[in-house]
Amino acid sequence: MVAVDARYGWVGPVPATISPPFAASMSWDADWRTPLPRRHPGTVVEMSTNAERRRQPTMMDVAALAGVSHQTVSRVVNGNGPVSPDTRRRVEAAIGTLGFAPSAAAKALASGRPASVGVVSIGTEQFGPRRMLTEIETQARERGYEVSVVDIPGPTASDLGDDVIAMARRVAGLIVLAPIDLPVDQLRQARERIPIVVVDSRSQSDLPFTTIDQTAGGRLGVEHLLGLGHRRIALVAGPDEWHDATQRLESWTAALVEHGLEPVAVERGDWSAASGVEATRSLIDRGAFEAPDATTALLVANDSMAIGALHALHEVGLDVPGTVSVVGYDDDPVAAYLIPALTTVRQDFSALASGCLTQLLSLVGGADDTVVQQIIAPELIIRASTAPPGQR
């Protein structure tokens, strides 16, 4: 295990190529040589080893061997409920046979000490996952829970599954921020030990999940532009391995088709402003904004790429919104201060964090683990980057 309280700055030696003050703003994993986002004090950033990922006996295993429910095993382990002497002997015998050890989280809950909530996340270098993680950390601490975080650099399902299994022994409940295909079998294995809630734009398993309605968000942007009179609309989508990007693109396309239209063109970026510049330059080079069939609007899958689009359009003298209207997605705080201020689809990350955390803590407290789906509606924020076509 390599672990660091973010107040201490570095895990392992500081590489010679990194010097203050840059070094002070990051954590470094000594084995992976990977910079980690700096966390709030009290947040533990963890990286698990292969040895810790081996399958350990679970409370469900004990229950099956003893012929009782997992709730009964929990009462025996935590000493917090009535159990007959015969049942207690069977459970204790099963625990001894299997070598089951209660998790640190279970011990904390039984003793009344603060428990930890775990978060396994992919893509926290991007605005949406980063903002979501910050909200979860803040709200969990306000409710008296410590937060342990595993950051996975890049969308790798196998790494996510391994770290979910390792984290499950150390926390009372787990939130998985997963913009990619999930390792469902490993999540189910971890769920035998602790409650899990997934944050994703689509349901991939029988796990509780919370999400923002990406289909509705995509339609908001299309309907806004159509209402202004735009009919020639190009799309700048996000990376195709991300569910949010795929759902926004599918929603844009479906909404246009319903009105008898098709996208003028589709370009893809990687969520960065630089990729937004390149995608828009590609449209410009292809003559997408030239008469007589000029594109009059762009739908862009996040605000960072929309900022890049504004830059590329400005480079060649295309006025926004006079010649081209631009709609982003996320409502990054900087969007309101651009020139022109960016029209965008707002995702309520505070409500999303509150919803998944409330759901998780309810399960930690013993609520029925029936699958619950919470879907939060996005909101269109209209600013100065959109107008009827030809309005200079």
C-alpha positions as a Markdown table, in Angstrom:
| # | Residue | x | y | z |
|---|---|---|---|---|
| 1 | Met | 0.0 | 0.0 | 0.0 |
| 2 | Val | 1.2 | 3.5 | -0.8 |
| 3 | Ala | -0.9 | 6.1 | 0.9 |
| 4 | Val | -0.6 | 9.8 | 1.6 |
| 5 | Asp | -2.5 | 12.4 | 3.5 |
| 6 | Ala | -2.6 | 15.2 | 0.9 |
| 7 | Arg | -1.3 | 17.7 | 3.5 |
| 8 | Tyr | 2.1 | 16.1 | 3.1 |
| 9 | Gly | 2.5 | 16.7 | -0.5 |
| 10 | Trp | 4.6 | 13.8 | -1.9 |
| 11 | Val | 4.5 | 10.0 | -1.8 |
| 12 | Gly | 8.0 | 8.7 | -2.1 |
| 13 | Pro | 11.0 | 10.8 | -3.3 |
| 14 | Val | 10.5 | 13.9 | -5.3 |
| 15 | Pro | 11.8 | 13.3 | -8.9 |
| 16 | Ala | 14.8 | 15.4 | -9.6 |
| 17 | Thr | 13.0 | 17.0 | -12.6 |
| 18 | Ile | 10.3 | 18.4 | -10.4 |
| 19 | Ser | 11.1 | 21.5 | -8.4 |
| 20 | Pro | 9.2 | 23.9 | -6.1 |
| 21 | Pro | 6.8 | 25.5 | -6.3 |
| 22 | Phe | 5.4 | 23.1 | -8.9 |
| 23 | Ala | 6.2 | 20.1 | -6.6 |
| 24 | Ala | 4.3 | 21.6 | -3.7 |
| 25 | Ser | 1.0 | 21.4 | -5.7 |
| 26 | Met | 1.1 | 17.7 | -6.5 |
| 27 | Ser | 1.4 | 14.3 | -5.0 |
| 28 | Trp | 3.6 | 11.6 | -6.6 |
| 29 | Asp | 3.2 | 7.9 | -6.6 |
| 30 | Ala | 6.6 | 6.3 | -6.0 |
| 31 | Asp | 5.9 | 3.2 | -8.0 |
| 32 | Trp | 3.8 | 4.5 | -10.9 |
| 33 | Arg | 5.7 | 7.8 | -11.3 |
| 34 | Thr | 2.3 | 9.4 | -11.8 |
| 35 | Pro | 1.4 | 12.8 | -10.5 |
| 36 | Leu | -1.8 | 12.8 | -8.5 |
| 37 | Pro | -4.2 | 15.7 | -7.9 |
| 38 | Arg | -3.7 | 17.5 | -4.6 |
| 39 | Arg | -6.5 | 16.8 | -2.2 |
| 40 | His | -8.1 | 18.6 | 0.7 |
| 41 | Pro | -6.6 | 18.0 | 4.2 |
| 42 | Gly | -8.1 | 14.8 | 5.6 |
| 43 | Thr | -8.4 | 13.1 | 2.2 |
| 44 | Val | -6.3 | 10.0 | 1.8 |
| 45 | Val | -5.1 | 9.2 | -1.7 |
| 46 | Glu | -4.4 | 5.5 | -2.1 |
| 47 | Met | -2.8 | 3.2 | -4.6 |
| 48 | Ser | -3.2 | -0.6 | -4.0 |
| 49 | Thr | -0.7 | -3.3 | -4.6 |
| 50 | Asn | -1.4 | -6.6 | -6.4 |
| 51 | Ala | -1.1 | -8.6 | -3.2 |
| 52 | Glu | -4.0 | -6.5 | -1.7 |
| 53 | Arg | -6.2 | -7.3 | -4.7 |
| 54 | Arg | -6.3 | -11.0 | -4.0 |
| 55 | Arg | -9.8 | -12.4 | -3.3 |
| 56 | Gln | -10.5 | -12.3 | 0.5 |
| 57 | Pro | -13.4 | -14.1 | 2.2 |
| 58 | Thr | -16.5 | -11.8 | 2.5 |
| 59 | Met | -19.4 | -11.5 | 4.9 |
| 60 | Met | -21.5 | -13.2 | 2.3 |
| 61 | Asp | -19.1 | -16.2 | 2.3 |
| 62 | Val | -19.4 | -16.5 | 6.1 |
| 63 | Ala | -23.2 | -16.3 | 5.8 |
| 64 | Ala | -23.4 | -19.0 | 3.2 |
| 65 | Leu | -21.1 | -21.4 | 5.2 |
| 66 | Ala | -23.0 | -20.7 | 8.5 |
| 67 | Gly | -26.4 | -21.0 | 6.8 |
| 68 | Val | -27.5 | -17.5 | 8.0 |
| 69 | Ser | -28.2 | -14.1 | 6.4 |
| 70 | His | -25.4 | -11.6 | 6.0 |
| 71 | Gln | -27.3 | -9.3 | 8.4 |
| 72 | Thr | -26.9 | -11.9 | 11.1 |
| 73 | Val | -23.1 | -12.2 | 10.4 |
| 74 | Ser | -23.0 | -8.4 | 10.7 |
| 75 | Arg | -24.7 | -8.5 | 14.1 |
| 76 | Val | -22.2 | -11.1 | 15.3 |
| 77 | Val | -19.2 | -9.2 | 14.0 |
| 78 | Asn | -20.3 | -5.8 | 15.3 |
| 79 | Gly | -22.0 | -7.0 | 18.4 |
| 80 | Asn | -25.0 | -4.7 | 17.8 |
| 81 | Gly | -28.0 | -7.0 | 17.7 |
| 82 | Pro | -29.7 | -10.1 | 19.2 |
| 83 | Val | -28.3 | -13.4 | 18.0 |
| 84 | Ser | -29.0 | -16.8 | 19.6 |
| 85 | Pro | -26.0 | -18.7 | 21.2 |
| 86 | Asp | -26.3 | -21.5 | 18.6 |
| 87 | Thr | -26.3 | -19.1 | 15.7 |
| 88 | Arg | -23.4 | -17.2 | 17.1 |
| 89 | Arg | -21.4 | -20.4 | 17.5 |
| 90 | Arg | -22.1 | -21.3 | 13.8 |
| 91 | Val | -21.1 | -17.9 | 12.6 |
| 92 | Glu | -17.9 | -17.8 | 14.7 |
| 93 | Ala | -17.0 | -21.2 | 13.4 |
| 94 | Ala | -17.5 | -20.1 | 9.8 |
| 95 | Ile | -15.4 | -17.0 | 10.5 |
| 96 | Gly | -12.6 | -19.2 | 11.8 |
| 97 | Thr | -12.8 | -21.7 | 9.0 |
| 98 | Leu | -12.7 | -19.0 | 6.3 |
| 99 | Gly | -10.2 | -16.7 | 8.0 |
| 100 | Phe | -12.6 | -13.8 | 7.6 |
| 101 | Ala | -11.5 | -10.5 | 9.1 |
| 102 | Pro | -13.9 | -7.6 | 9.4 |
| 103 | Ser | -12.9 | -4.5 | 7.3 |
| 104 | Ala | -11.4 | -1.5 | 9.0 |
| 105 | Ala | -14.6 | 0.4 | 8.0 |
| 106 | Ala | -16.8 | -2.1 | 9.9 |
| 107 | Lys | -14.6 | -1.9 | 13.0 |
| 108 | Ala | -14.8 | 1.9 | 12.8 |
| 109 | Leu | -18.6 | 1.8 | 12.6 |
| 110 | Ala | -18.9 | -0.7 | 15.5 |
| 111 | Ser | -16.7 | 1.4 | 17.7 |
| 112 | Gly | -18.3 | 4.7 | 16.9 |
| 113 | Arg | -15.3 | 6.2 | 15.3 |
| 114 | Pro | -15.6 | 8.1 | 12.0 |
| 115 | Ala | -15.8 | 5.7 | 9.0 |
| 116 | Ser | -14.4 | 6.3 | 5.5 |
| 117 | Val | -16.2 | 6.6 | 2.3 |
| 118 | Gly | -14.2 | 5.4 | -0.7 |
| 119 | Val | -14.1 | 6.9 | -4.2 |
| 120 | Val | -12.6 | 5.2 | -7.2 |
| 121 | Ser | -12.5 | 7.6 | -10.1 |
| 122 | Ile | -11.3 | 7.8 | -13.7 |
| 123 | Gly | -10.6 | 11.0 | -15.6 |
| 124 | Thr | -10.3 | 13.5 | -12.7 |
| 125 | Glu | -8.0 | 15.7 | -14.9 |
| 126 | Gln | -11.3 | 16.6 | -16.7 |
| 127 | Phe | -13.6 | 19.3 | -15.3 |
| 128 | Gly | -16.7 | 17.1 | -14.7 |
| 129 | Pro | -15.1 | 14.2 | -12.8 |
| 130 | Arg | -12.8 | 16.7 | -10.9 |
| 131 | Arg | -15.8 | 18.8 | -9.9 |
| 132 | Met | -17.8 | 15.8 | -8.9 |
| 133 | Leu | -15.0 | 14.4 | -6.8 |
| 134 | Thr | -14.5 | 17.8 | -5.0 |
| 135 | Glu | -18.2 | 17.9 | -4.2 |
| 136 | Ile | -18.2 | 14.3 | -2.8 |
| 137 | Glu | -15.2 | 15.1 | -0.6 |
| 138 | Thr | -16.7 | 18.3 | 0.8 |
| 139 | Gln | -20.1 | 16.8 | 1.5 |
| 140 | Ala | -18.8 | 13.6 | 3.0 |
| 141 | Arg | -16.6 | 15.5 | 5.5 |
| 142 | Glu | -19.6 | 17.7 | 6.4 |
| 143 | Arg | -21.5 | 14.5 | 7.3 |
| 144 | Gly | -18.6 | 13.2 | 9.4 |
| 145 | Tyr | -17.0 | 10.8 | 7.0 |
| 146 | Glu | -13.4 | 10.6 | 6.0 |
| 147 | Val | -12.7 | 10.2 | 2.3 |
| 148 | Ser | -10.3 | 7.8 | 0.6 |
| 149 | Val | -9.7 | 8.3 | -3.1 |
| 150 | Val | -8.1 | 6.2 | -5.8 |
| 151 | Asp | -7.4 | 8.1 | -9.0 |
| 152 | Ile | -6.9 | 6.1 | -12.1 |
| 153 | Pro | -5.0 | 8.0 | -14.8 |
| 154 | Gly | -6.9 | 7.2 | -18.0 |
| 155 | Pro | -10.0 | 5.1 | -18.8 |
| 156 | Thr | -8.9 | 1.6 | -17.9 |
| 157 | Ala | -11.6 | -0.8 | -16.8 |
| 158 | Ser | -9.2 | -3.5 | -15.5 |
| 159 | Asp | -7.5 | -1.0 | -13.2 |
| 160 | Leu | -10.8 | 0.3 | -12.0 |
| 161 | Gly | -12.0 | -3.2 | -11.1 |
| 162 | Asp | -8.8 | -4.1 | -9.3 |
| 163 | Asp | -8.9 | -0.9 | -7.2 |
| 164 | Val | -12.5 | -1.4 | -6.4 |
| 165 | Ile | -11.7 | -4.8 | -4.9 |
| 166 | Ala | -8.8 | -3.5 | -2.9 |
| 167 | Met | -10.7 | -0.4 | -1.6 |
| 168 | Ala | -13.7 | -2.5 | -0.5 |
| 169 | Arg | -11.8 | -3.8 | 2.6 |
| 170 | Arg | -11.0 | -0.3 | 3.9 |
| 171 | Val | -14.2 | 1.7 | 3.6 |
| 172 | Ala | -17.8 | 1.6 | 4.8 |
| 173 | Gly | -19.1 | 2.3 | 1.3 |
| 174 | Leu | -17.8 | 3.0 | -2.1 |
| 175 | Ile | -18.7 | 5.5 | -4.9 |
| 176 | Val | -17.4 | 4.6 | -8.4 |
| 177 | Leu | -17.1 | 7.5 | -10.8 |
| 178 | Ala | -17.1 | 5.6 | -14.1 |
| 179 | Pro | -17.4 | 7.2 | -17.5 |
| 180 | Ile | -16.4 | 4.0 | -19.2 |
| 181 | Asp | -17.6 | 0.3 | -19.5 |
| 182 | Leu | -17.5 | -1.2 | -16.0 |
| 183 | Pro | -15.9 | -4.4 | -14.8 |
| 184 | Val | -19.3 | -5.7 | -13.6 |
| 185 | Asp | -18.2 | -9.0 | -12.1 |
| 186 | Gln | -15.6 | -7.3 | -9.9 |
| 187 | Leu | -18.1 | -4.7 | -8.8 |
| 188 | Arg | -20.5 | -7.4 | -7.8 |
| 189 | Gln | -17.7 | -9.1 | -5.8 |
| 190 | Ala | -17.0 | -5.9 | -4.0 |
| 191 | Arg | -20.7 | -5.4 | -3.3 |
| 192 | Glu | -20.7 | -8.6 | -1.3 |
| 193 | Arg | -18.6 | -6.7 | 1.3 |
| 194 | Ile | -19.8 | -3.1 | 1.2 |
| 195 | Pro | -22.5 | -0.9 | -0.4 |
| 196 | Ile | -21.6 | 0.5 | -3.8 |
| 197 | Val | -23.1 | 3.4 | -5.8 |
| 198 | Val | -22.1 | 4.1 | -9.4 |
| 199 | Val | -22.0 | 7.5 | -11.0 |
| 200 | Asp | -22.4 | 7.1 | -14.7 |
| 201 | Ser | -24.6 | 8.3 | -17.6 |
| 202 | Arg | -26.0 | 4.8 | -18.1 |
| 203 | Ser | -26.9 | 1.8 | -16.1 |
| 204 | Gln | -24.5 | -1.1 | -16.8 |
| 205 | Ser | -25.3 | -3.5 | -14.0 |
| 206 | Asp | -27.6 | -4.3 | -11.1 |
| 207 | Leu | -25.9 | -1.7 | -8.9 |
| 208 | Pro | -27.5 | 1.5 | -7.6 |
| 209 | Phe | -26.5 | 4.5 | -9.7 |
| 210 | Thr | -26.9 | 8.2 | -9.9 |
| 211 | Thr | -26.5 | 10.3 | -13.1 |
| 212 | Ile | -27.3 | 13.5 | -14.9 |
| 213 | Asp | -29.6 | 13.0 | -17.9 |
| 214 | Gln | -27.2 | 13.3 | -20.8 |
| 215 | Thr | -29.9 | 12.6 | -23.4 |
| 216 | Ala | -32.0 | 15.5 | -22.1 |
| 217 | Gly | -28.9 | 17.7 | -22.0 |
| 218 | Gly | -28.1 | 17.1 | -25.6 |
| 219 | Arg | -31.7 | 17.9 | -26.6 |
| 220 | Leu | -31.6 | 21.2 | -24.7 |
| 221 | Gly | -28.8 | 22.4 | -26.9 |
| 222 | Val | -30.4 | 21.3 | -30.2 |
| 223 | Glu | -33.8 | 22.7 | -29.3 |
| 224 | His | -32.3 | 26.1 | -28.4 |
| 225 | Leu | -30.5 | 26.4 | -31.7 |
| 226 | Leu | -33.5 | 25.2 | -33.7 |
| 227 | Gly | -35.6 | 27.7 | -31.8 |
| 228 | Leu | -33.3 | 30.5 | -32.9 |
| 229 | Gly | -33.6 | 29.4 | -36.6 |
| 230 | His | -30.4 | 27.4 | -37.1 |
| 231 | Arg | -30.7 | 24.5 | -39.5 |
| 232 | Arg | -27.0 | 23.8 | -40.4 |
| 233 | Ile | -25.4 | 22.6 | -37.2 |
| 234 | Ala | -22.0 | 20.9 | -36.8 |
| 235 | Leu | -21.0 | 18.8 | -33.8 |
| 236 | Val | -17.8 | 18.5 | -31.8 |
| 237 | Ala | -18.1 | 15.4 | -29.8 |
| 238 | Gly | -16.0 | 14.0 | -27.0 |
| 239 | Pro | -13.9 | 10.8 | -26.9 |
| 240 | Asp | -16.0 | 7.8 | -28.0 |
| 241 | Glu | -14.9 | 5.6 | -25.0 |
| 242 | Trp | -16.7 | 8.0 | -22.6 |
| 243 | His | -20.4 | 7.3 | -22.1 |
| 244 | Asp | -21.2 | 10.9 | -21.5 |
| 245 | Ala | -19.7 | 11.8 | -24.9 |
| 246 | Thr | -21.5 | 9.0 | -26.7 |
| 247 | Gln | -24.8 | 9.9 | -25.2 |
| 248 | Arg | -24.5 | 13.6 | -26.0 |
| 249 | Leu | -23.6 | 12.8 | -29.6 |
| 250 | Glu | -26.5 | 10.3 | -29.9 |
| 251 | Ser | -28.9 | 12.8 | -28.4 |
| 252 | Trp | -27.8 | 15.6 | -30.7 |
| 253 | Thr | -28.2 | 13.5 | -33.8 |
| 254 | Ala | -31.5 | 12.0 | -32.8 |
| 255 | Ala | -33.0 | 15.4 | -32.0 |
| 256 | Leu | -31.8 | 16.8 | -35.4 |
| 257 | Val | -33.2 | 13.8 | -37.2 |
| 258 | Glu | -36.6 | 14.3 | -35.5 |
| 259 | His | -36.7 | 17.7 | -37.2 |
| 260 | Gly | -35.7 | 16.3 | -40.6 |
| 261 | Leu | -32.1 | 17.4 | -40.3 |
| 262 | Glu | -28.7 | 15.9 | -40.1 |
| 263 | Pro | -25.4 | 17.2 | -38.7 |
| 264 | Val | -23.4 | 19.1 | -41.2 |
| 265 | Ala | -20.3 | 17.4 | -39.9 |
| 266 | Val | -19.0 | 15.6 | -36.8 |
| 267 | Glu | -15.6 | 16.1 | -35.3 |
| 268 | Arg | -14.2 | 14.6 | -32.1 |
| 269 | Gly | -11.9 | 15.9 | -29.4 |
| 270 | Asp | -10.4 | 14.6 | -26.2 |
| 271 | Trp | -12.2 | 17.2 | -23.9 |
| 272 | Ser | -9.3 | 19.6 | -24.0 |
| 273 | Ala | -9.4 | 23.2 | -25.3 |
| 274 | Ala | -6.6 | 22.3 | -27.7 |
| 275 | Ser | -8.7 | 19.5 | -29.3 |
| 276 | Gly | -11.6 | 22.0 | -29.6 |
| 277 | Val | -9.3 | 24.3 | -31.6 |
| 278 | Glu | -8.2 | 21.4 | -33.9 |
| 279 | Ala | -11.7 | 20.1 | -34.4 |
| 280 | Thr | -12.9 | 23.6 | -35.4 |
| 281 | Arg | -9.9 | 24.2 | -37.6 |
| 282 | Ser | -10.8 | 20.9 | -39.4 |
| 283 | Leu | -14.3 | 22.2 | -40.0 |
| 284 | Ile | -12.9 | 25.5 | -41.3 |
| 285 | Asp | -10.4 | 23.7 | -43.6 |
| 286 | Arg | -13.3 | 21.6 | -45.1 |
| 287 | Gly | -15.2 | 24.8 | -45.9 |
| 288 | Ala | -18.0 | 24.2 | -43.5 |
| 289 | Phe | -18.5 | 27.9 | -42.8 |
| 290 | Glu | -18.5 | 29.0 | -46.4 |
| 291 | Ala | -21.5 | 30.1 | -48.5 |
| 292 | Pro | -23.9 | 29.1 | -49.9 |
| 293 | Asp | -24.4 | 26.3 | -47.4 |
| 294 | Ala | -22.5 | 27.7 | -44.4 |
| 295 | Thr | -22.7 | 26.1 | -41.0 |
| 296 | Thr | -24.3 | 28.6 | -38.6 |
| 297 | Ala | -23.9 | 26.8 | -35.3 |
| 298 | Leu | -21.7 | 24.4 | -33.3 |
| 299 | Leu | -22.7 | 22.1 | -30.5 |
| 300 | Val | -19.6 | 21.2 | -28.5 |
| 301 | Ala | -19.5 | 18.4 | -25.9 |
| 302 | Asn | -17.9 | 20.3 | -23.1 |
| 303 | Asp | -16.9 | 23.9 | -22.3 |
| 304 | Ser | -13.2 | 23.4 | -22.6 |
| 305 | Met | -13.5 | 22.3 | -26.2 |
| 306 | Ala | -16.0 | 25.1 | -26.8 |
| 307 | Ile | -13.4 | 27.6 | -25.6 |
| 308 | Gly | -11.1 | 26.1 | -28.2 |
| 309 | Ala | -13.8 | 26.5 | -30.8 |
| 310 | Leu | -14.2 | 30.2 | -30.0 |
| 311 | His | -10.5 | 30.6 | -30.4 |
| 312 | Ala | -10.3 | 28.9 | -33.8 |
| 313 | Leu | -13.3 | 30.9 | -35.1 |
| 314 | His | -11.8 | 34.1 | -33.9 |
| 315 | Glu | -8.5 | 33.3 | -35.7 |
| 316 | Val | -10.2 | 33.4 | -39.1 |
| 317 | Gly | -12.5 | 36.3 | -38.4 |
| 318 | Leu | -15.8 | 34.3 | -37.9 |
| 319 | Asp | -17.9 | 36.3 | -35.5 |
| 320 | Val | -19.6 | 34.6 | -32.6 |
| 321 | Pro | -22.6 | 34.8 | -32.5 |
| 322 | Gly | -23.0 | 36.9 | -35.6 |
| 323 | Thr | -21.8 | 34.3 | -38.1 |
| 324 | Val | -21.6 | 31.2 | -35.9 |
| 325 | Ser | -23.4 | 30.4 | -32.6 |
| 326 | Val | -21.6 | 28.1 | -30.1 |
| 327 | Val | -23.2 | 26.0 | -27.3 |
| 328 | Gly | -21.0 | 24.2 | -24.8 |
| 329 | Tyr | -21.7 | 21.7 | -22.0 |
| 330 | Asp | -20.9 | 21.6 | -18.2 |
| 331 | Asp | -21.2 | 25.3 | -17.2 |
| 332 | Asp | -17.5 | 25.6 | -16.1 |
| 333 | Pro | -17.3 | 28.7 | -14.0 |
| 334 | Val | -15.1 | 30.4 | -16.6 |
| 335 | Ala | -17.9 | 30.1 | -19.2 |
| 336 | Ala | -19.7 | 33.2 | -17.9 |
| 337 | Tyr | -16.6 | 35.4 | -18.3 |
| 338 | Leu | -15.6 | 34.6 | -21.9 |
| 339 | Ile | -16.1 | 37.1 | -24.7 |
| 340 | Pro | -18.8 | 36.3 | -25.7 |
| 341 | Ala | -20.1 | 34.6 | -22.6 |
| 342 | Leu | -20.8 | 31.0 | -23.4 |
| 343 | Thr | -24.2 | 29.5 | -23.7 |
| 344 | Thr | -24.0 | 26.0 | -22.2 |
| 345 | Val | -25.8 | 23.1 | -20.6 |
| 346 | Arg | -25.3 | 23.1 | -16.9 |
| 347 | Gln | -24.7 | 19.9 | -14.9 |
| 348 | Asp | -25.5 | 20.2 | -11.2 |
| 349 | Phe | -22.5 | 18.4 | -9.7 |
| 350 | Ser | -23.5 | 19.5 | -6.2 |
| 351 | Ala | -26.9 | 17.8 | -6.6 |
| 352 | Leu | -25.3 | 14.8 | -8.2 |
| 353 | Ala | -22.8 | 14.4 | -5.3 |
| 354 | Ser | -25.5 | 14.8 | -2.7 |
| 355 | Gly | -27.7 | 12.2 | -4.4 |
| 356 | Cys | -25.1 | 9.5 | -4.7 |
| 357 | Leu | -23.7 | 10.2 | -1.2 |
| 358 | Thr | -27.2 | 10.2 | 0.4 |
| 359 | Gln | -27.9 | 6.9 | -1.3 |
| 360 | Leu | -24.6 | 5.4 | -0.3 |
| 361 | Leu | -24.9 | 6.4 | 3.4 |
| 362 | Ser | -28.4 | 5.1 | 3.5 |
| 363 | Leu | -27.1 | 1.7 | 2.3 |
| 364 | Val | -24.3 | 1.9 | 4.8 |
| 365 | Gly | -26.9 | 2.5 | 7.5 |
| 366 | Gly | -28.7 | -0.7 | 6.6 |
| 367 | Ala | -31.3 | 0.3 | 4.1 |
| 368 | Asp | -32.6 | -2.2 | 1.6 |
| 369 | Asp | -30.1 | -2.6 | -1.2 |
| 370 | Thr | -32.7 | -2.7 | -4.0 |
| 371 | Val | -31.3 | -1.0 | -7.1 |
| 372 | Val | -32.2 | 2.6 | -7.2 |
| 373 | Gln | -31.7 | 4.9 | -10.2 |
| 374 | Gln | -31.4 | 8.6 | -9.5 |
| 375 | Ile | -31.5 | 10.8 | -12.6 |
| 376 | Ile | -30.9 | 14.6 | -12.3 |
| 377 | Ala | -32.1 | 17.0 | -15.0 |
| 378 | Pro | -29.6 | 19.4 | -16.6 |
| 379 | Glu | -30.3 | 23.1 | -17.3 |
| 380 | Leu | -29.7 | 25.3 | -20.3 |
| 381 | Ile | -27.8 | 28.5 | -19.5 |
| 382 | Ile | -28.3 | 31.0 | -22.3 |
| 383 | Arg | -25.6 | 33.6 | -22.7 |
| 384 | Ala | -24.1 | 35.7 | -25.5 |
| 385 | Ser | -22.6 | 33.0 | -27.7 |
| 386 | Thr | -25.9 | 32.1 | -29.4 |
| 387 | Ala | -28.2 | 34.3 | -31.6 |
| 388 | Pro | -30.4 | 33.8 | -34.7 |
| 389 | Pro | -28.3 | 33.1 | -37.8 |
| 390 | Gly | -27.0 | 36.2 | -39.5 |
| 391 | Gln | -27.4 | 38.5 | -36.5 |
| 392 | Arg | -24.3 | 40.7 | -36.4 |
